Amino acid sequence: MNRIIGICTGVFITMALQAAAPEKTISTAIEEVSVFRQGAQVMRTGQGMVPAGQSVLKFTGLPADLDPASIQFSATGDFTILSVAFQRNFINPLEKNEAVVKLEDQLEALQDKLNRELADLQVLTEEENLILANKNVGSQQNGVSMEDLQALAEYYRKRLKEIKLEKLEVDKRKKAIQEDLDKVRQQLNATMAQFQKKASGEVLVNTLSDAAVNAKFSLSYLSRSAGWKPSYDLKVTSVSQPVSVQLKAEVFQNTGEDWTGVKLTLSTGNPAEPGTRPELQTWRLYPNPPVVAYDRAGQGYLKKERLEMDAMTAAPMVEEEVADANYAAVSEFEQATTRQYKIDVTYDIPGDGQEHTVRIGAYDLPATYRYYAAPKLDLNAYLTARITNWDEYNLLPGQANLYLEGAFLGKTWLNPGVTQDTLEVSLGRDKGIVITRTKDRQYKDKQALGSKVTQTIGWDIEVRNTKSQAIDIVIVDQVPVTATDEVEVKLENSRGAAFDETTGKLTWEENIKSGATSKLNFRYAVKYPKRLPITLE
């Protein structure tokens, strides 16, 4: 009991000393940032004087959402670190983002400019009112000469005209300034929505030193409001050339602080994912309770069929888990469980929540090309690249922009998370391949025999190659597959297509020379009872 009291007393004494110790604010700057798929490790450095005796060093202006458990602090100098603590400051929030400050300055300058125009307009209006108020000349006893009257009339006409024209010019300038003001206000409102004043974070380091000492400090922490995702540019200049792949990172952060001139490292790790390995628990089977039904007399009895069905289907529920400009060099490092990309130049990533592109690397992947078409669904031919040994490049799943022969085709999804040896990537449709699919009108009649009807249907497919080189193309179509013994399906003609009886899929592999046309056709017959309504097209 005395031991517990002693420990508690020591804690209270330490807290009291810390509360009484003088505080000193230390300035730090962001030097390096390691960005994970979700989250970022921020490294700050600074230097300052550690006072003699016990004191508290305060590191301010930090994100309020940083993970206190991730804080790492180190220093050089002859003093002792007693404790490191984190707190949030709601009185002194984080400073405004640089973009917000610029917009506010721009808004203030435009408002000042508008006020000047309004002042000019007011002066002109008062002058106009003064002239109009004093248009009566002379007195009731003494008139004015004709020459004086003509001179005054000329002055009034000339000056009033000048005032009207000047007021028109002021109105034009005022309207233009007002339009600019509205645009800047809209942009400021949109930006402020991202940069609402947040509480700031502070790290308090309690120190003890025999004498004042100059020290250097290093502080790192993990912020959740950041991350990156991979994206690609896939470029094919010719079907005789490799696929040019550019791996990029779309980096974003909304930590409340700008990363200016920082050394950037991208990691495929994700601190938000649990690191504990899963453990299988014993799977015990328990019989379901008997199902009791009641007869009309109210007597209960067991339903054997239900019990047998329950025993067969009993299983635990499992939840489903859902000669261009040169770029900066990138150093790639393989870690035990992750991969890192260290960018060799400094980067500016403002804390605006927007995605900022960072180029990671470029590869030329050897590939074989062929076209693919399913005319029943789409009359376009799609170019595909079959890439072997793709796992050597450590690609990540991500969205890819497609370029074929210098033209942007659209977007696709690159999924290296497959187990096949060959990665097949769709490169978009190619309008140089013209495809038609028409019904063969020769087979349109139904033949009835007894209680059954036989209907024969044929299709003609033409593939024309308008490109300057020969192409390899795979064309697929299908015939129906029966789901009942009462319906019979027979493939009568397929012009050399590979036929899968299970799925009804027809596959042709054609090599078509430049300017040539390949003609394909297939025909099938369906025999079914008259009483069954069946759609055959």
C-alpha positions, 0 to 999 in steps of 0.5 A: 500500500505504501508503495502505491502511495509513493508512486502516485505521489511521485506522479503528482510531483512530476506533473506539478513540476511540469506545470510550473516549468517555463515553456519555450516555443521551438520553430521547426520545418518539414524536411521529409515526408513518407507518404503511405497509401493511407497516411503520411509520416512527417519529419520535422527538424529545428534547433534552439536553446534549452534553458537551464533547469527544468523547462518545457519545449513546445513544438506548435503548428502541428496537425491536430489529427496526428496519431500520438502513438506515432510521435518520435522525438530525438535531440542532440545536446547535453540535457535530459528528456523527461517526457513527451506529450501531445495536446490539441490547441483550440485557441490558436488553430493552424495558420491559413493556407497560402492559397486562402491568404492569396485569395483574401489579398486579391479580394481586398485589392479588388474591393479597394479598387471598387471603392475608388470607382464608387468615389469617382462616381459620387464626385461626378454625380455631385458635380452634375447636381451642382450644375443642374441646381445653378442653371438659372443665371442673372437676377430678376432685375438684371438679365444677362447678355446674349453672349454670356448666355451662349457661353454658359449654355456651351459650358453646361452642354460640354461639361454635362456631356463629359460628366455623362461619358465619365460616369458611363466609363466608371460604370463599365469599370465598376461592372468588370471589377464586380465580376472579378470580385464575384469570381474571387469570392466563389473561389475563396468560398470553395477553398475555405470549405477545404481549409476550415480553421482546425485545432492545431496540435502541439508536442510538449517535451519536458527537459532537464538541463544543468546549463543552457545548451544549444540543441538540434531537434528531430520530430516525426509523426503520422497524419491520417489526412494524406495518401497516394494512389497509383495511376498509369499512362499506357502508350502504344505508338505501333503494334510492332513496338513495346508498350510504354508505361509511365507509373505516376502517383496521385498524392493528396494531403489535407493535414492543414499544413503545406509541404513546401520543398520537402523530400518525398518518399512514396511507400506501398505500405498502409499503416491503417491496415491491421498488422496482426496475423489472423488465427483460425478458431476451432470450427464446431458443428452443432445440430440445429434444434428440431423443427416442430410442426402441428397437425390439425389436432394440435399435436406436434411432430418432427419434420424429417425432411427439414432436419435432413436439409438443415444438417446438409446446409449447416455451415458458419456464416462468413462475411465477404470482404469488400524527347520529352522533358526529363522527369525527376529521378526516382530510387526504388527500394524493396522492403520486407513487406513494402516497396518505397519510391524515393523522389530525388528532387524536392516537391511542394504538396499544398494541403488543399486535399487535391491530387498532385501528380508525382511521376515515379518511373517509366518502363517499356514492356515487351508485348504481343498485340491482337484485336478482340471483338464481340460483334453481338455486343459491340461492333468495335474492335478493341486492341489488347496487349499481352504482356509477359514477365510483367511481375518483374516491374512491381506494378500496382492496381490503378487507373490507366490513361490510354494513348494509341498512335498519339491519340487519347483513347480513354481510360481503363483499369490495370490490375496486376493482381492476377495469377496468370503468367500473361497480363492482358491489357485492353488498349481501347477501341480502334476505328481502323477495324470495321465490323458488321454483323447481319442476319442471314435472311435465307434462314427465317422460316419456321418448320413445324412437325407435329407438336414441335417447331424447328427454327434455323438462324444464321449470322454473317460477320465481316471484318475489314482491316483499313490499317496499313499493316496486317492484324491478328484479331479474335472474334467471338459470338455465341449460340444458345445453350439449352436448359431443358430436355424439351429444347434441342440446339444444333450448330449446323455451320461455324466456318472453322470456329472453335466451339465450346458446347458448355457455354455455346461460345464460338471463337475465330482467330484471324490474320487479316492483311491490310485492306482485306476483309474476312467473312465469317458466318455461323448457323444453328437450329433450335427445335422446341415445343410449340407451346413454349415461347422462346426468344432466339435472337 
